Amino acid sequence: MVELKERLCEIGTQGGTGSFGYLSMGRFDQQVTTKFHRDGAPEKSLLMLGYEPSNVRSRLLLADFTRAAFDLGMTPQQFLQDYNPMYKNGEEMLLRYITEVPQPSEGISRIVLVNNSLLEFDTEHPNPLGVLHKAIIDNPDESQCRIINSTMLAAGEPDRVSIAEQHEFVAAEKISPKVY
């Protein structure tokens, strides 16, 4: 994940959009279903999720709320305000914009980059257009782990995570308590 972040920085710098800085890094054992959401971060951000192999099966869904907003003639911010996906009505507004990310084979790790941006579609100045994400855990199992390594990257921002914290993340010794 660290190497991927460095490569994204190179690509962003070469492409003129700038580097990416770490806003947060963490490891947690999550076995609770979430609602569609956008993690708190600046308007131009990427959420990098590293899923370790687990016997606790999960599903990852993405919802193109930016397109939903565009189709309704509103900004993504206004869409989230008017149709908060934490509530049934808001999630229903996203139904035709949902995609399920295919599952990896059993025993395989994976890294998923989620565009966490909150920008409008603009034909003059193309923006990275964000999506919401949701995890579904059908059968939580307290005897198992479902470890997710999570980093939030912000475009054009300096690292807000110290070198020591980055090393701790890479060493993978600290895991937040289980979430059920």
Contacts in CASP RR format, 6 or more apart in sequence:
PFRMAT RR
TARGET T0000
AUTHOR 0000-0000-0000
METHOD contacts of the structure
MODEL  1
MVELKERLCEIGTQGGTGSFGYLSMGRFDQQVTTKFHRDGAPEKSLLMLG
YEPSNVRSRLLLADFTRAAFDLGMTPQQFLQDYNPMYKNGEEMLLRYITE
VPQPSEGISRIVLVNNSLLEFDTEHPNPLGVLHKAIIDNPDESQCRIINS
TMLAAGEPDRVSIAEQHEFVAAEKISPKVY
1 48 0 8 1.000
1 50 0 8 1.000
1 111 0 8 1.000
1 149 0 8 1.000
1 151 0 8 1.000
2 166 0 8 1.000
2 170 0 8 1.000
4 48 0 8 1.000
4 111 0 8 1.000
4 113 0 8 1.000
5 20 0 8 1.000
5 21 0 8 1.000
5 22 0 8 1.000
5 48 0 8 1.000
5 151 0 8 1.000
5 153 0 8 1.000
8 20 0 8 1.000
8 46 0 8 1.000
8 153 0 8 1.000
9 18 0 8 1.000
9 19 0 8 1.000
9 20 0 8 1.000
9 21 0 8 1.000
12 18 0 8 1.000
12 19 0 8 1.000
12 20 0 8 1.000
12 155 0 8 1.000
13 19 0 8 1.000
17 155 0 8 1.000
17 156 0 8 1.000
18 155 0 8 1.000
18 156 0 8 1.000
19 155 0 8 1.000
19 156 0 8 1.000
20 46 0 8 1.000
20 153 0 8 1.000
20 154 0 8 1.000
20 155 0 8 1.000
20 156 0 8 1.000
20 157 0 8 1.000
21 153 0 8 1.000
21 154 0 8 1.000
21 156 0 8 1.000
21 157 0 8 1.000
21 158 0 8 1.000
21 159 0 8 1.000
21 160 0 8 1.000
22 151 0 8 1.000
22 152 0 8 1.000
22 153 0 8 1.000
22 159 0 8 1.000
22 160 0 8 1.000
22 161 0 8 1.000
22 166 0 8 1.000
23 41 0 8 1.000
23 42 0 8 1.000
23 45 0 8 1.000
23 152 0 8 1.000
23 153 0 8 1.000
23 154 0 8 1.000
23 157 0 8 1.000
23 160 0 8 1.000
23 161 0 8 1.000
24 150 0 8 1.000
24 151 0 8 1.000
24 152 0 8 1.000
24 160 0 8 1.000
24 161 0 8 1.000
25 149 0 8 1.000
25 150 0 8 1.000
25 151 0 8 1.000
25 152 0 8 1.000
25 161 0 8 1.000
25 165 0 8 1.000
25 166 0 8 1.000
25 169 0 8 1.000
26 149 0 8 1.000
26 150 0 8 1.000
26 151 0 8 1.000
26 169 0 8 1.000
26 174 0 8 1.000
26 176 0 8 1.000
27 147 0 8 1.000
27 148 0 8 1.000
27 149 0 8 1.000
27 150 0 8 1.000
27 169 0 8 1.000
27 172 0 8 1.000
27 174 0 8 1.000
27 175 0 8 1.000
27 176 0 8 1.000
28 147 0 8 1.000
28 148 0 8 1.000
28 150 0 8 1.000
28 175 0 8 1.000
28 176 0 8 1.000
28 177 0 8 1.000
28 179 0 8 1.000
29 145 0 8 1.000
29 146 0 8 1.000
29 147 0 8 1.000
29 148 0 8 1.000
29 175 0 8 1.000
29 176 0 8 1.000
29 177 0 8 1.000
29 178 0 8 1.000
29 179 0 8 1.000
30 135 0 8 1.000
30 137 0 8 1.000
30 146 0 8 1.000
30 148 0 8 1.000
30 178 0 8 1.000
30 179 0 8 1.000
31 56 0 8 1.000
31 137 0 8 1.000
31 140 0 8 1.000
31 141 0 8 1.000
31 142 0 8 1.000
31 146 0 8 1.000
31 178 0 8 1.000
31 179 0 8 1.000
31 180 0 8 1.000
32 135 0 8 1.000
32 137 0 8 1.000
32 140 0 8 1.000
32 179 0 8 1.000
32 180 0 8 1.000
33 134 0 8 1.000
33 135 0 8 1.000
33 136 0 8 1.000
33 137 0 8 1.000
34 133 0 8 1.000
34 134 0 8 1.000
34 135 0 8 1.000
35 85 0 8 1.000
35 86 0 8 1.000
35 91 0 8 1.000
35 134 0 8 1.000
36 61 0 8 1.000
36 63 0 8 1.000
36 65 0 8 1.000
36 85 0 8 1.000
36 86 0 8 1.000
36 91 0 8 1.000
36 94 0 8 1.000
36 132 0 8 1.000
36 133 0 8 1.000
36 134 0 8 1.000
37 85 0 8 1.000
37 86 0 8 1.000
37 132 0 8 1.000
37 133 0 8 1.000
37 134 0 8 1.000
38 65 0 8 1.000
38 80 0 8 1.000
38 116 0 8 1.000
38 118 0 8 1.000
38 130 0 8 1.000
38 132 0 8 1.000
38 133 0 8 1.000
39 45 0 8 1.000
39 47 0 8 1.000
39 116 0 8 1.000
39 152 0 8 1.000
40 116 0 8 1.000
40 152 0 8 1.000
41 47 0 8 1.000
41 116 0 8 1.000
41 152 0 8 1.000
41 154 0 8 1.000
42 154 0 8 1.000
42 155 0 8 1.000
42 157 0 8 1.000
43 117 0 8 1.000
43 118 0 8 1.000
43 119 0 8 1.000
44 117 0 8 1.000
44 119 0 8 1.000
44 127 0 8 1.000
44 128 0 8 1.000
44 154 0 8 1.000
44 155 0 8 1.000
44 156 0 8 1.000
45 116 0 8 1.000
45 117 0 8 1.000
45 152 0 8 1.000
45 153 0 8 1.000
45 154 0 8 1.000
45 155 0 8 1.000
46 113 0 8 1.000
46 114 0 8 1.000
46 115 0 8 1.000
46 116 0 8 1.000
46 117 0 8 1.000
46 152 0 8 1.000
46 153 0 8 1.000
46 155 0 8 1.000
47 113 0 8 1.000
47 114 0 8 1.000
47 116 0 8 1.000
47 133 0 8 1.000
47 150 0 8 1.000
47 151 0 8 1.000
47 152 0 8 1.000
47 153 0 8 1.000
48 111 0 8 1.000
48 112 0 8 1.000
48 113 0 8 1.000
48 114 0 8 1.000
48 150 0 8 1.000
48 151 0 8 1.000
48 152 0 8 1.000
48 153 0 8 1.000
49 111 0 8 1.000
49 112 0 8 1.000
49 113 0 8 1.000
49 114 0 8 1.000
49 148 0 8 1.000
49 149 0 8 1.000
49 150 0 8 1.000
50 109 0 8 1.000
50 110 0 8 1.000
50 111 0 8 1.000
50 112 0 8 1.000
50 148 0 8 1.000
50 149 0 8 1.000
50 150 0 8 1.000
51 104 0 8 1.000
51 109 0 8 1.000
51 110 0 8 1.000
51 111 0 8 1.000
51 112 0 8 1.000
51 146 0 8 1.000
51 147 0 8 1.000
51 148 0 8 1.000
51 149 0 8 1.000
52 109 0 8 1.000
52 145 0 8 1.000
52 146 0 8 1.000
52 147 0 8 1.000
52 148 0 8 1.000
52 149 0 8 1.000
53 106 0 8 1.000
53 107 0 8 1.000
53 108 0 8 1.000
53 109 0 8 1.000
54 144 0 8 1.000
54 145 0 8 1.000
54 146 0 8 1.000
54 147 0 8 1.000
55 141 0 8 1.000
55 144 0 8 1.000
56 137 0 8 1.000
56 139 0 8 1.000
56 140 0 8 1.000
56 141 0 8 1.000
56 144 0 8 1.000
56 145 0 8 1.000
56 146 0 8 1.000
57 103 0 8 1.000
57 137 0 8 1.000
57 138 0 8 1.000
57 139 0 8 1.000
58 135 0 8 1.000
58 136 0 8 1.000
58 137 0 8 1.000
58 138 0 8 1.000
58 146 0 8 1.000
59 100 0 8 1.000
59 101 0 8 1.000
59 103 0 8 1.000
59 135 0 8 1.000
59 136 0 8 1.000
59 138 0 8 1.000
60 100 0 8 1.000
60 101 0 8 1.000
60 112 0 8 1.000
60 133 0 8 1.000
60 134 0 8 1.000
60 135 0 8 1.000
61 98 0 8 1.000
61 99 0 8 1.000
61 100 0 8 1.000
61 101 0 8 1.000
61 133 0 8 1.000
61 134 0 8 1.000
61 135 0 8 1.000
61 136 0 8 1.000
62 98 0 8 1.000
62 99 0 8 1.000
62 100 0 8 1.000
62 101 0 8 1.000
62 114 0 8 1.000
62 131 0 8 1.000
62 132 0 8 1.000
62 133 0 8 1.000
62 134 0 8 1.000
63 85 0 8 1.000
63 94 0 8 1.000
63 97 0 8 1.000
63 98 0 8 1.000
63 99 0 8 1.000
63 131 0 8 1.000
63 132 0 8 1.000
63 133 0 8 1.000
63 134 0 8 1.000
64 94 0 8 1.000
64 97 0 8 1.000
64 98 0 8 1.000
64 99 0 8 1.000
64 129 0 8 1.000
64 130 0 8 1.000
64 131 0 8 1.000
65 76 0 8 1.000
65 79 0 8 1.000
65 80 0 8 1.000
65 85 0 8 1.000
65 94 0 8 1.000
65 97 0 8 1.000
65 130 0 8 1.000
65 131 0 8 1.000
65 132 0 8 1.000
66 76 0 8 1.000
66 119 0 8 1.000
66 120 0 8 1.000
66 121 0 8 1.000
66 129 0 8 1.000
66 130 0 8 1.000
66 131 0 8 1.000
67 97 0 8 1.000
67 121 0 8 1.000
67 129 0 8 1.000
68 79 0 8 1.000
68 83 0 8 1.000
68 93 0 8 1.000
68 94 0 8 1.000
68 97 0 8 1.000
69 75 0 8 1.000
69 76 0 8 1.000
69 78 0 8 1.000
69 79 0 8 1.000
69 120 0 8 1.000
70 120 0 8 1.000
70 121 0 8 1.000
72 79 0 8 1.000
74 82 0 8 1.000
75 120 0 8 1.000
76 118 0 8 1.000
76 119 0 8 1.000
76 120 0 8 1.000
76 130 0 8 1.000
77 118 0 8 1.000
79 93 0 8 1.000
83 89 0 8 1.000
83 90 0 8 1.000
83 93 0 8 1.000
83 94 0 8 1.000
84 90 0 8 1.000
85 91 0 8 1.000
85 93 0 8 1.000
85 94 0 8 1.000
85 132 0 8 1.000
94 132 0 8 1.000
101 112 0 8 1.000
104 110 0 8 1.000
114 131 0 8 1.000
114 133 0 8 1.000
115 128 0 8 1.000
115 129 0 8 1.000
115 130 0 8 1.000
115 131 0 8 1.000
116 130 0 8 1.000
116 152 0 8 1.000
117 127 0 8 1.000
117 128 0 8 1.000
117 129 0 8 1.000
117 130 0 8 1.000
118 130 0 8 1.000
119 127 0 8 1.000
119 128 0 8 1.000
119 129 0 8 1.000
119 130 0 8 1.000
120 127 0 8 1.000
121 127 0 8 1.000
121 129 0 8 1.000
128 155 0 8 1.000
137 146 0 8 1.000
140 180 0 8 1.000
142 178 0 8 1.000
142 180 0 8 1.000
145 178 0 8 1.000
147 175 0 8 1.000
149 169 0 8 1.000
149 172 0 8 1.000
151 169 0 8 1.000
159 166 0 8 1.000
161 169 0 8 1.000
168 174 0 8 1.000
END
